[in-house]
């Protein structure tokens, strides 16, 4: 988990206006092409798919 800056993330997402809708009246949400509002947070979550995090092997 990585904490970040919500304004920076929102600005980066705005660069993908053909793929993501950022409602002006709900700055804490975004929508993909399905039109379903999703929560927008400054926290990013990642999942290690291969390797061992404790060993430093992230290949």
C-alpha positions in Angstrom: 0.0 0.0 0.0 1.3 3.4 -1.0 -0.1 6.7 0.3 -0.1 9.6 -2.2 -1.7 12.9 -3.1 -5.4 12.8 -4.2 -5.2 16.0 -6.3 -2.1 14.7 -8.1 -3.9 11.4 -8.8 -7.0 13.1 -10.0 -5.0 15.3 -12.4 -3.2 12.3 -13.8 -6.5 10.5 -14.3 -7.9 13.6 -16.1 -5.3 13.0 -18.8 -7.2 9.9 -19.7 -10.6 11.7 -20.4 -11.5 9.2 -23.2 -11.4 6.3 -20.7 -12.3 7.9 -17.3 -15.0 10.4 -16.2 -14.2 12.6 -13.3 -17.5 14.2 -12.1 -17.1 17.9 -11.2 -19.8 17.6 -8.5 -18.3 14.5 -6.8 -14.5 14.9 -6.6 -14.1 11.7 -4.5 -15.4 9.5 -7.3 -14.6 8.5 -10.9 -16.4 6.4 -13.5 -15.2 4.0 -16.2 -17.1 3.3 -19.4 -19.7 1.4 -17.4 -20.9 4.6 -15.7 -20.7 3.2 -12.2 -19.2 5.6 -9.7 -16.1 4.3 -7.9 -14.4 5.7 -4.9 -11.2 7.7 -5.6 -8.6 7.6 -2.9 -5.0 8.7 -2.6 -4.0 5.2 -1.5 -2.7 2.7 -4.1 -2.8 -1.0 -3.6 -0.4 -3.4 -5.3 -0.3 -7.2 -5.5 3.0 -9.1 -6.0 2.2 -11.7 -8.6 5.6 -13.3 -8.8 8.7 -13.6 -6.6 9.1 -13.2 -2.8 8.8 -9.8 -1.3 10.8 -10.7 1.8 13.8 -12.0 -0.3 13.9 -9.0 -2.6 13.2 -11.2 -5.6 10.5 -9.1 -7.5 11.2 -10.5 -11.0 
